């Protein structure tokens, strides 16, 4: 799966905004410059982010955007949904729509559908605060270590049961 620039840029821009401080009003041109994103593209994204009540806009000199909630209260999944970025692994239109291959689903549909749900669950558990505090790498490594220990124990139990 590859996310479009829409989702990645929206997350980058809001992380940049969050990093400036919760009380800070930031203009889009400064975000565009720091993140190397086209200003017109950011303007389109921020219209959607504002409609989703993730940011507030302020007009006039010193105007710009600010987060509507604390960075720790805005999940990455919310940002993705706000800019209409689906996190979908299948080619199907949806659970009750036509399948991947005409009327049928492909053999691997359930695999990719489950992976898409895992990704959404992961993004629902990560906030902008986590991103700017660089907590994601630590959590992922911690979970990987926990899973590795659990997998090792399961494998050992299987070996013992097989004897």
C-alpha positions in Angstrom: 0.0 0.0 0.0 1.2 3.5 -0.8 -0.5 6.5 0.6 -1.1 9.5 -1.7 0.6 12.8 -1.0 -2.8 14.0 0.3 -2.6 12.0 3.5 1.1 12.2 4.0 1.2 16.0 3.5 -1.8 16.6 5.7 -0.1 14.7 8.6 3.3 16.4 7.9 1.6 19.9 7.9 -0.4 19.2 11.1 2.7 17.8 12.8 4.5 20.9 11.9 1.7 23.1 13.2 1.6 21.0 16.4 5.3 21.4 16.9 5.1 25.2 16.8 2.9 25.1 20.0 -0.7 24.7 20.8 -1.3 28.4 21.3 0.6 29.4 18.2 -1.1 30.7 15.0 1.0 29.6 12.0 0.7 30.8 8.4 0.6 28.2 5.7 3.5 29.7 3.7 5.9 29.0 6.7 4.6 25.4 6.9 5.0 25.1 3.1 8.5 26.3 3.3 9.6 24.1 6.2 7.9 20.9 4.8 8.6 21.7 1.1 5.0 21.4 0.2 3.3 23.6 -2.5 1.3 26.4 -0.9 -1.8 26.0 -3.1 -1.8 22.2 -2.3 -1.7 23.1 1.5 -4.5 25.6 1.1 -6.7 22.8 -0.4 -5.8 20.4 2.4 -6.4 23.0 5.2 -9.9 23.7 3.8 -10.7 20.0 4.4 -8.9 20.0 7.8 -10.9 23.1 8.9 -14.2 21.5 7.7 -13.3 18.5 9.9 -12.8 20.8 12.9 -9.1 19.9 13.3 -7.8 23.4 12.7 -9.1 27.0 13.2 -8.3 29.7 10.7 -7.5 33.3 11.7 -7.6 36.2 9.1 -5.6 39.3 8.9 -2.1 40.3 9.8 -0.6 37.6 11.9 -3.3 35.2 10.7 -3.0 31.6 9.9 -4.0 28.3 11.4 -4.0 26.7 14.9 -5.0 23.3 16.1 -8.6 23.1 17.5 -7.5 20.5 20.1 -4.3 19.5 21.8 -1.9 17.5 19.6 -2.3 14.5 21.9 -6.1 14.5 21.2 -5.9 14.4 17.4 -5.2 10.9 15.9 -3.5 10.3 12.6 -6.5 8.4 11.4 -8.7 11.5 12.0 -6.3 13.5 9.8 -6.4 10.9 7.1 -10.2 10.7 7.1 -10.4 14.5 7.1 -8.6 14.7 3.7 -10.5 11.8 2.3 -7.5 9.5 2.3 -8.7 5.9 2.5 -6.6 3.3 4.1 -7.7 0.4 2.0 -5.8 -2.6 0.8 -8.4 -4.2 -1.5 -9.7 -3.2 -4.9 -13.3 -3.7 -3.8 -15.7 -0.8 -3.3 -16.7 -2.0 0.2 -18.1 -4.8 2.2 -21.5 -4.9 0.6 -20.5 -3.7 -2.9 -19.3 -5.7 -5.9 -16.1 -7.8 -5.4 -12.6 -7.3 -6.5 -13.1 -9.3 -9.7 -16.5 -8.4 -11.0 -19.1 -10.1 -8.8 -16.5 -12.2 -7.0 -13.9 -11.4 -4.4 -10.3 -12.3 -5.0 -8.8 -15.2 -3.0 -6.7 -12.8 -0.9 -9.5 -10.3 -0.2 -9.9 -11.1 3.5 -6.1 -11.0 4.0 -5.8 -7.4 2.6 -9.0 -6.3 4.3 -7.7 -7.5 7.6 -4.4 -5.7 7.0 -6.3 -2.4 6.2 -8.2 -2.7 9.5 -4.9 -3.2 11.4 -3.4 -0.1 9.8 -6.5 2.0 10.7 -6.4 0.6 14.2 -2.7 1.5 14.5 -3.3 5.1 13.1 -6.3 5.5 15.5 -3.8 4.8 18.3 -1.2 7.4 17.2 -1.7 11.1 17.9 0.0 14.1 16.5 1.5 14.5 20.0 3.1 11.0 19.6 4.5 12.1 16.2 6.1 15.3 17.4 7.4 13.6 20.6 8.9 10.8 18.4 7.1 8.2 20.4 6.0 6.0 17.5 9.4 4.3 16.9 9.7 3.5 20.6 6.2 2.1 20.8 6.6 0.0 17.6 9.9 -1.4 18.8 8.3 -2.2 22.2 5.3 -3.9 20.6 7.7 -5.8 18.2 9.7 -7.0 21.2 6.5 -8.0 23.1 5.3 -9.9 20.0 8.7 -11.6 19.5 8.6 -12.8 23.1 5.1 -14.0 22.8 5.8 -15.8 19.5 8.9 -17.4 21.1 6.8 -18.7 24.0 4.1 -20.0 21.6 6.8 -21.8 19.6 8.3 -23.3 22.7 4.9 -24.5 23.9 4.3 -26.1 20.5 7.6 -27.9 20.7 6.8 -29.2 24.3 3.3 -30.3 23.2 4.8 -32.1 20.2 7.1 -34.2 22.4 
